[in-house]
Amino acid sequence: MNIIEVNNLTKTYGEARGISDVSFTVEQGEIFGFIGPNGAGKSTTLRTLLSLIHPTSGSATIFGKDIIKDAPDIKKDIGYLPSEVFYYDHMKVKDLLKYSASFYKKDCSKRIKELVEIMELDVNRKIDDLSLGNKKKVGIVQGLLHEPKLIILDEPTSGLDPLMQHKFFDLLEEENKKGATILFSSHILSEVQRLCDRVAIIKEGKIIKLEKISTLNDDHFKKIHIETSHPIEHNYLRMEGVTDLVVDQHKVSFLFKGDVNAILKQIAAISITNISVVEPDLEEIFMHFYEKEEV
């Protein structure tokens, strides 16, 4: 069963680009990633799904209901965390959460207490006294306090320190085990790899690839930087799997896709003073999808 169905969803802002003919589905119980560089159209898509803005054309359903006509009914079972959270500054955290819980016809007090403990949130502080990270924690608790069937998250970890990010991911996985479907946008590949079953890749407002995360991992690139004691020839590392090769005297960088042993064997013959092998930025990987798409 599909919890979300998006069909040719388009949103334009005059001559400015929004999203164009976006189509995808999210299955019940799935963790679905919506990924792309900043400005690719992720937030516009999510805000349109939530009927915070209306589409120019196309349609979408959530729980089998139309996102525009049935918006009030749909929102009862959705938890939403925007990329940036804004609150009544002079309100205390506990009062804000109590106010948020009042919109749902259920007692959320026990769940609020659980979430506050997990997120290590001081509910007696005023909103305007909180750091960006603590405001994001408030948003997380607010979005999950009513135990929604569908959780929609827009760049959820911005502002959270690494330890809290880890706790947040654990929390999402627990919600998913209890039956919640999760749709979240990100430009951070490691988040997507850890959590998602499938991903949609968006570029300039258009979906260019729908893929299982296992397949995306199979296509995974490594970013390799090398510093050498002697200059090397530019063509030395031109081999299968090497792209974006940049050679500047003693410094070399490139993307590599394939058997890492093959590239290490080639590198072993060079007099190396330093080497790093890291995950490339998601945008670097996107460039390969984009080039493939444009061929």
N, C-alpha and C positions, 0 to 999 in steps of 0.2 A: 504493500500500500504506500502510495506517495503522500507524504505530509505536505510538501510544497510542489506545485507545478507551475512553471513559468513558461509562457508562450509568446515569443516575439515581443517581449516587453521593450518599449521605447519611451525615452523621456528626453525631450529637447528643451533647450533654454534659448529660444530665438535662434541666432546663428551659432551660439556656443554649443559645444558637444556635451551630451549627457551620456545616455546609453542607447544602443540600437539593436533591435531584434534579439534581445537576450532570451535564451531558452535553456532551461535545465530542470531537473527534478531532484527532490531530496526524499529518500525513502524513510519510512518510520524506523526509528531507532538508530539512524545513521548519524555519524559526525562528518559533516560536509564542509570542505574548505573552499573559500571563495578568495582567490589570490591574484595579486597583480601589483604593479608599482603604485605609489601614491598618485592619485589623479586618474586612475584607469577606469573608474566608474563603480567601484565597490560600494561606497557609501550611498551613492545615488540609487543603486539597485536595492539595497536593503531598506532604505527610507521609502522607496516606492512600494516594496512589498508590505511595509507596515502602514501604508496609506498616509504617511506623513507628508508625502507629495504624491500627486496623481500622475499616472502615466499619460503620455501623449497618444500612444496606441499600444495594442497588444493587451494581454490579459494574464492573470495569475490567480491561483487558488491556494489557500492554506486550510488544511483539514477538510478539503473538498468544497470550501466556501469562497465566494468571490472576495478579493481583497478590498474592493471599494464598497460594494453593497453590504457586505457582512462584517465590515471592519470592527465595529464595537464588540460584536460577539466573538470574533477571532481573538481580539486582544486580551480577553480574559484568560486565555491559556498560553500566552506568549510572555517570555521574559526577554527584555531587550536592554542591551548595554551599548550606548553610543560611543564613538571614538573619543568624544569630549563630553564631560559631564558638567552640568551647571545646576546649581541649587539655590535655595533661599539662604543667603550667606549667614544671616543672624539666627537661623534655626539650629537647634542642637540635633546631632545625628539621631538620637533615639526618637525625637519628635518627628523627624523626617521619615524614619522607617515606620513609625506608627501611622503616620499620615498615608504613606504609600500602601500599607497593609489594609487600610480602611476601604480601598477600592475593590477588595475581593471579599466574597461572601464566605469567609472561613477564618478560623483563628490561626494567625501566622506567628504568634508570639514564640512558640517553641522553636520553630524553624529559624526565626530571626536570631534567637539566642545561640543556636548551633552555628549559624553562619558567622555571626560576630566573633565567636571564639575561634573559628577556623581562620578567619581573616585578620585576627588580632586587632580589632577595631575598638577604639575608645568612644563609646556612644554618648558620653557626657560632654564631649567637646563641641564647639560651634563649627559649622561648616566652613566659615571664613578663616578659622584657625588651622585648617587641615592642609597638609601638603598635597601636591598633585596625586601622589601615590595613594594617600589615604582617601582622597575624594573618589579615586577609582575603586577602592575597596567598598565605599558606600554604594557606588553604582552596582557593583557585583552583588552585594547583599540585597539591594533593592530589586534587582532583576530576577533573583532566585527565591525570594522569600515566600512566594505563593506556590512553589513547586510546579512551575509551568511544564506543559507537555512539549513545547517548542522553545528553545533558547536561541536567540539571535544576537550575535556579538560582533561588534565592529571594532577591529584593532584592540582587542580586550586587554592586552598586557602592557600597553604604553603607560609608563609611570610606575609600574610595579617593579620592585627589586627582584633579583633572580630567585631568592628563597621564596618570596610570595608568589612569583610566577609558578614555581613548582607546586606550591600548595593549591593554587588556583587550577592548574591542570588536573591534579588529583581530584579536586572537587568536581570538575566537569566530567571526568571519567566515572565518578560515582553517580552523578546525575544521569549519565547515559546508561549505566548499568540498571538504574531504576526505571528506565524506559523513555527518558527524555531524548528527543531528537535535537541535534545541535547544528546550526549553520553559523559559521564565523568567518569573517574576513581577516586577512593578514598579508603583510608583505615580508614576513619572517619565515623562511623555509623550514627551520627546525621545529617551529610550532606546528606547522602543517604536517610534517613528517611524523611527529609524535602522536597527534590526535586523530587525524582524518582517515576515513575510509576511501573517499573520493574527493577530487578537487575539480573546480572549474577555473580556468585561467582566462583572465579578461585583459584585453589590450585596447586602449582608446575607445572604451565603451562597448566593445564587442567580445563575445566569448570566442576564443580561438582554439580552445582545447578542453575537453572533458576527459578526465583520466582517473583510473584507480591509483591510489598512492603507491601501491606496490610497483606499478609500471613506472611511475615518476621516479621512484628510487632506483629502478633498473637503469634509467636514463641519467642517473645522477652524475654531476660534474664535480671535480675537485679544482680548487684554485691553488696553484703551486708557485711559490716565490723562491728564487735561488740567488744567493750571492756567491760569486766565485773569486778565487785568488788571481785568476788570469782571465782576460777577455775571451769570449767564445764566439765562434762563427754563428751568424744569424740562422743559417740553415741546419745547424747541428741537431736541433730538436724538432725539426719539421718531420713529423711522423704521424701515422694514423692515430686519431684521438686527440691530437694537440690543436687547439684553436686559440685565437686571440693572443698569439705569441708576441711579446715585446722584449727586445734585447737592447739593453743600454749599458755597454761596456761590461762591468762586473755584475750587473743586476739583470735577472731574467724573470719574467712572469708569464703565465699562460693558464688556460683552462685545459683540463684533461678529462676525457671520458673513455673508459675502457678498463682493461686489466692493469691495475696499478703496478704490478710487478714488471710489466714491460717498460713503463716509463722510468721506474727506479733503476732498472738495469742500464738504461741509456744514460741516466744521470750519474751512475756510479763511476763512469769513466772521466768525469769532470772533477777538478780540484775545487771542492765546495767549502766555503767558510760558514755558510748559514743556509738553512732551508726551512720552509714552513708549508704545510699542506692543510688547507682549511676549506670549509664550505664556502662556495662563492655566494655573493649577494644574489637574492632571488631575481633581481632585475637582470643580472648577467645571464642567468639561465634562461630568462624570458627572451633575451635577444636571440637565442638559438631557436626557440619556438617561433619567434616572429619571422626570422629569416626563412625558416622552413615553410611557414605559412605563406610568405610572399613569393616563394619560388613558383 
